[in-house]
Every structure is written in structure tokens, then in C-alpha cells.
Amino acid sequence: GSSLSGKQLDSCLRIQEQIDAASWDADILGMCATLHSPMTYIVTHCLRKWNTAALLQVDEASLTLLLETIEHGYLATNPYHNAIHAADVAYTTHVMLTHGVKDALNLSELQCAVAVLAAAAHDFRHPGVGANYLVAMSDELALTYNDKSPLESMHTAEFFKLLQKNPSFDVFAKLERKEQQDVRKCIIQMILATDMSVHFDYLDKFNKRFPARDANTVEPAPEVSNEDQNFAMAMLLHCSDISNPAKPVAAYT
């Protein structure tokens, strides 16, 4: 793309400092308006913080290639479910992991990296229409997934098909087989949780499993199982996906 003006460069450097600090109020939309491949840039930066390339035993170029392909799979014509939304959701996931969620759930760096990747892919190849429309029109996606979370099921399936299609995209290939299975299970659960039709079921289950604790309590927090971690990470992505009302007004509107 064209080179940045001095003003644009200053703006990007300021936003970069916000991203480095994992600031909730970082001007992600401003960065997206300036860069040619903003989702790839922002998500790559987040993944660096979790030592993703080293943990997956891949070079950063492979991660970048995968992210660029995911970014190009988002329709730029979509007014909302586009790569800018994916960048914002992935960054928001990263921020919440950084500021408490990782420690509260005792997550590994690999689990954090997987969560950010799932967030980047959570609306991959979104057609720009809602599930109710797909079901009402007997769309192929609704028929394929029996009217159950047709969009979220498609996003997840398309992401894993992408990894399978080209060995250079499969950044999980060097993990142990059990780790690969755990990663797949986690990503599926996370992306399926972004279906708003399951919102209240998930919220009820979350409140029962993780009841609010008195800040002054001296009792240790209960042990968190891997199943609990996956469920909480799914809720984390769901929260990130609908977090825009909690952002600065300029980002919300």
C-alpha cells in the first residue's frame, strides 16, 4: 500500500503504545483505518506477547500467512462482520487475558494464543446475513447444520478446513496429537459460544460454575479443570464479541 503520512505515522505509533500496554481503550478502529492489513498486524502483535511462534514451533511468517488468509476471508463489504470486527474482538480477548483472565483460570501461554487465534477466526467467511434469515430461506448452511448455529458452525469448519488445505497454514501441526485435539476442542467450543441464541444458557451455566466471590473472602478459589477453562474461554470470546458497548463512544458508534 501507499506510505503513511507523518500524521498517520504519529497516530499509529500512539496506538501502538496503547496496544503494547494492552489498553482497553486502544484506538483499534483508528489503526484499522490506516493500515493495509490491520487484522493481521494487530493479531500478530498480540500473538507475539504469548510467544506463539516458539510454542507452536513455527516461524512467524507462517502465522502471518495464516492470518492474512483469514483476513482475506472476511468480506470487506460486510458493514459489521468484517476483518475490522475480527481485529477488535481478537485484541479485546488479548486484553482481558492479559489483565486477569489468564491468572484467574491458570491458563498457559499456549491456551492464551489459541484464544486469540479463535477470536481472529470467529466470523471467518461470514456471509453478512443472520442465522434466522438462513433458516427461513432454507439456505444451504441451515440445511448443512440442521438449523443449529449454522454460521458459527461454518466459521469453525472453514477455519479447520483452511488448516487442512495447505500444510503451511497448519500452525498446530508440530504439537503432540493430544495437544492438537485439545486445541481443536477449545476453538470449536469458543466459536460456537458466539451464537447469541445460546447467550442465556451460557450465562446461567457460567454464574453457577463461577459464582461471584466476596472481595474480602479468605477462602482459596476452587480448582479450575480443563473443562472449566474451555468453558470460561468460550465465555471470554462471547464477551469480547459483544464488548463494543463497553468501549469508548467513538468505537461503539
C-alpha positions as a printed NumPy array, in Angstrom:
array([[  0.   ,   0.   ,   0.   ],
       [  0.971,   3.686,  -0.053],
       [  3.354,   5.019,   2.569],
       [  1.951,   6.706,   5.651],
       [  1.963,  10.45 ,   6.108],
       [  3.725,  11.921,   9.121],
       [  0.401,  12.47 ,  10.86 ],
       [ -0.709,   8.9  ,  10.169],
       [  2.611,   7.539,  11.404],
       [  2.355,   9.536,  14.633],
       [ -1.168,   8.216,  15.128],
       [ -0.067,   4.616,  14.532],
       [  2.836,   4.979,  16.976],
       [  0.474,   6.355,  19.628],
       [ -1.967,   3.485,  19.103],
       [  0.94 ,   1.023,  19.09 ],
       [  1.865,   2.217,  22.582],
       [ -1.737,   1.583,  23.673],
       [ -1.589,  -1.926,  22.193],
       [  1.751,  -2.606,  23.891],
       [  0.138,  -1.675,  27.206],
       [ -2.906,  -3.864,  26.396],
       [ -5.077,  -0.805,  26.972],
       [ -8.842,  -1.415,  26.889],
       [ -9.311,   1.967,  25.188],
       [ -6.7  ,   1.427,  22.451],
       [ -7.891,   3.005,  19.207],
       [ -8.11 ,  -0.246,  17.252],
       [-10.51 ,   1.284,  14.723],
       [ -8.045,   4.116,  14.125],
       [ -5.282,   1.604,  13.435],
       [ -7.572,  -0.368,  11.129],
       [ -8.408,   2.783,   9.17 ],
       [ -4.702,   3.405,   8.495],
       [ -3.093,   0.021,   7.834],
       [ -3.456,  -2.144,   4.734],
       [ -3.88 ,  -5.451,   6.652],
       [ -4.868,  -4.29 ,  10.129],
       [ -6.206,  -7.569,  11.496],
       [ -3.026,  -9.406,  10.585],
       [ -0.856,  -6.671,  12.109],
       [ -2.831,  -6.38 ,  15.362],
       [ -3.3  , -10.113,  15.919],
       [  0.351, -10.852,  15.079],
       [  1.362,  -8.332,  17.715],
       [ -0.924,  -9.95 ,  20.299],
       [  0.364, -13.44 ,  19.453],
       [  3.927, -12.225,  19.926],
       [  3.081, -11.381,  23.526],
       [  2.149, -15.028,  24.101],
       [  5.332, -16.41 ,  22.448],
       [  3.076, -18.167,  19.947],
       [  5.633, -18.945,  17.231],
       [  8.008, -20.588,  19.709],
       [  5.229, -22.548,  21.437],
       [  3.871, -23.842,  18.122],
       [  7.407, -24.401,  16.76 ],
       [  6.674, -22.401,  13.62 ],
       [  8.229, -19.281,  12.188],
       [  6.331, -16.043,  12.446],
       [  5.961, -15.909,   8.647],
       [  3.682, -18.97 ,   8.823],
       [  1.478, -17.276,  11.404],
       [  1.388, -14.12 ,   9.301],
       [  0.429, -16.075,   6.18 ],
       [ -2.392, -17.816,   8.041],
       [ -3.689, -14.533,   9.453],
       [ -3.541, -12.807,   6.059],
       [ -5.564, -15.652,   4.551],
       [ -8.124, -15.423,   7.365],
       [ -8.291, -11.649,   6.935],
       [ -8.925, -12.003,   3.199],
       [-11.712, -14.478,   4.049],
       [-13.699, -11.703,   5.706],
       [-15.953,  -9.8  ,   3.302],
       [-14.93 ,  -6.145,   3.195],
       [-18.479,  -5.34 ,   2.043],
       [-19.921,  -6.557,   5.352],
       [-20.785,  -3.435,   7.375],
       [-20.095,  -5.181,  10.693],
       [-18.884,  -8.796,  10.398],
       [-15.635,  -7.875,   8.662],
       [-11.909,  -8.082,   9.397],
       [-12.023,  -4.881,  11.457],
       [-14.509,  -6.534,  13.803],
       [-12.25 ,  -9.612,  13.952],
       [ -9.254,  -7.438,  14.846],
       [-11.209,  -5.69 ,  17.586],
       [-12.523,  -8.943,  19.084],
       [ -9.1  , -10.624,  18.984],
       [ -7.48 ,  -7.605,  20.63 ],
       [-10.216,  -7.402,  23.298],
       [ -9.704, -11.094,  24.059],
       [ -5.971, -10.436,  24.398],
       [ -6.572,  -7.501,  26.757],
       [ -8.828,  -9.487,  29.084],
       [ -6.404, -12.41 ,  29.123],
       [ -3.591, -10.009,  29.995],
       [ -5.465,  -8.206,  32.743],
       [ -6.641, -11.049,  34.938],
       [ -8.283, -13.859,  32.974],
       [ -5.061, -15.817,  32.346],
       [ -4.168, -15.81 ,  36.032],
       [ -7.725, -16.401,  37.274],
       [ -8.075, -19.507,  35.098],
       [ -4.423, -20.584,  35.424],
       [ -4.106, -20.661,  31.63 ],
       [ -0.897, -21.476,  29.793],
       [  0.586, -19.14 ,  27.196],
       [ -0.471, -21.676,  24.556],
       [ -4.093, -21.505,  25.714],
       [ -3.943, -17.708,  25.505],
       [ -2.514, -17.87 ,  21.995],
       [ -5.237, -20.316,  20.945],
       [ -7.895, -17.989,  22.36 ],
       [ -6.582, -15.041,  20.326],
       [ -6.46 , -17.162,  17.15 ],
       [-10.019, -18.377,  17.758],
       [-11.122, -14.767,  18.173],
       [ -9.442, -13.792,  14.892],
       [-11.273, -16.598,  13.061],
       [-14.609, -16.426,  14.883],
       [-16.558, -14.848,  11.958],
       [-14.391, -16.242,   9.135],
       [-16.255, -16.097,   5.8  ],
       [-19.373, -14.565,   7.349],
       [-21.919, -14.051,   4.525],
       [-23.325, -10.843,   6.003],
       [-26.777, -12.174,   6.917],
       [-28.082, -13.624,  10.177],
       [-28.911, -17.182,  11.161],
       [-32.663, -16.526,  11.291],
       [-32.566, -15.436,   7.651],
       [-30.568, -18.533,   6.661],
       [-33.066, -20.808,   8.414],
       [-36.101, -19.009,   6.963],
       [-34.665, -19.285,   3.439],
       [-33.661, -22.946,   3.882],
       [-30.164, -21.831,   2.951],
       [-27.536, -24.498,   2.341],
       [-25.791, -23.563,   5.607],
       [-29.01 , -24.043,   7.581],
       [-29.575, -27.398,   5.878],
       [-25.969, -28.485,   6.427],
       [-26.042, -27.747,  10.16 ],
       [-29.704, -28.633,  10.804],
       [-30.576, -25.041,  11.761],
       [-28.254, -25.268,  14.806],
       [-25.724, -22.41 ,  14.974],
       [-25.289, -22.525,  11.17 ],
       [-22.99 , -19.504,  11.   ],
       [-20.785, -20.364,  13.958],
       [-20.547, -23.99 ,  12.821],
       [-19.496, -22.793,   9.38 ],
       [-16.882, -20.353,  10.711],
       [-15.294, -23.132,  12.757],
       [-15.407, -25.715,   9.983],
       [-13.995, -23.304,   7.406],
       [-11.113, -22.419,   9.732],
       [-10.117, -26.056,  10.22 ],
       [-10.588, -26.808,   6.512],
       [ -8.169, -23.958,   5.823],
       [ -5.565, -25.535,   8.123],
       [ -6.022, -28.886,   6.411],
       [ -5.975, -27.49 ,   2.892],
       [ -2.406, -26.244,   2.97 ],
       [  0.279, -27.691,   5.277],
       [  1.871, -24.254,   5.578],
       [ -1.332, -22.987,   7.213],
       [ -1.5  , -25.718,   9.868],
       [  0.348, -23.929,  12.64 ],
       [ -0.693, -26.63 ,  15.136],
       [  0.935, -29.498,  13.189],
       [  4.024, -29.747,  15.412],
       [  2.071, -30.07 ,  18.638],
       [  1.615, -33.514,  20.166],
       [ -1.506, -35.28 ,  18.926],
       [ -3.266, -34.853,  22.297],
       [ -2.431, -31.141,  22.287],
       [ -3.833, -30.798,  18.761],
       [ -7.06 , -32.458,  19.896],
       [ -7.26 , -30.159,  22.933],
       [ -6.698, -27.086,  20.759],
       [ -9.392, -28.157,  18.296],
       [-11.875, -28.86 ,  21.095],
       [-11.205, -25.456,  22.662],
       [-11.543, -23.496,  19.41 ],
       [-14.786, -25.266,  18.481],
       [-16.292, -24.512,  21.895],
       [-15.135, -20.89 ,  21.773],
       [-16.51 , -20.045,  18.339],
       [-19.816, -21.873,  18.88 ],
       [-20.309, -19.776,  22.035],
       [-20.552, -16.616,  19.915],
       [-24.045, -17.673,  18.797],
       [-26.356, -15.2  ,  20.559],
       [-29.097, -17.844,  20.746],
       [-27.11 , -19.646,  23.476],
       [-26.365, -16.453,  25.441],
       [-28.699, -17.034,  28.381],
       [-27.904, -20.742,  28.652],
       [-24.191, -19.939,  28.796],
       [-24.732, -17.082,  31.247],
       [-26.743, -19.307,  33.595],
       [-24.111, -22.049,  33.44 ],
       [-21.307, -19.531,  33.982],
       [-22.949, -17.982,  37.049],
       [-23.427, -21.429,  38.577],
       [-19.882, -22.577,  37.868],
       [-18.153, -19.289,  38.717],
       [-20.342, -17.591,  41.354],
       [-19.42 , -14.059,  42.384],
       [-16.952, -14.049,  45.278],
       [-16.709, -11.574,  48.111],
       [-13.585,  -9.473,  47.597],
       [-12.759,  -9.897,  51.299],
       [-13.057, -13.684,  51.343],
       [-10.053, -15.619,  52.561],
       [-11.134, -18.902,  51.033],
       [ -8.989, -20.009,  48.095],
       [-10.637, -20.053,  44.693],
       [-11.834, -23.524,  43.663],
       [ -9.641, -25.582,  41.371],
       [-10.298, -24.974,  37.697],
       [-10.44 , -28.058,  35.491],
       [ -9.56 , -28.091,  31.807],
       [-13.269, -28.343,  31.05 ],
       [-13.853, -25.241,  33.189],
       [-11.042, -23.434,  31.372],
       [-12.532, -24.202,  27.965],
       [-15.99 , -23.088,  29.063],
       [-14.653, -19.85 ,  30.571],
       [-12.579, -19.181,  27.424],
       [-15.741, -19.649,  25.378],
       [-17.472, -17.068,  27.558],
       [-14.435, -14.812,  27.172],
       [-14.783, -14.812,  23.378],
       [-18.54 , -14.26 ,  23.639],
       [-17.897, -11.26 ,  25.92 ],
       [-15.282,  -9.884,  23.535],
       [-17.662, -10.313,  20.603],
       [-20.323,  -8.107,  22.217],
       [-17.96 ,  -5.768,  24.085],
       [-18.376,  -2.674,  21.918],
       [-20.904,  -1.002,  24.285],
       [-18.134,  -1.038,  26.919],
       [-15.669,   0.716,  24.602],
       [-15.192,   4.475,  24.148],
       [-18.185,   6.097,  22.45 ],
       [-16.323,   6.621,  19.167],
       [-15.676,   2.885,  18.892],
       [-19.185,   1.923,  19.998],
       [-20.93 ,   4.12 ,  17.446]])
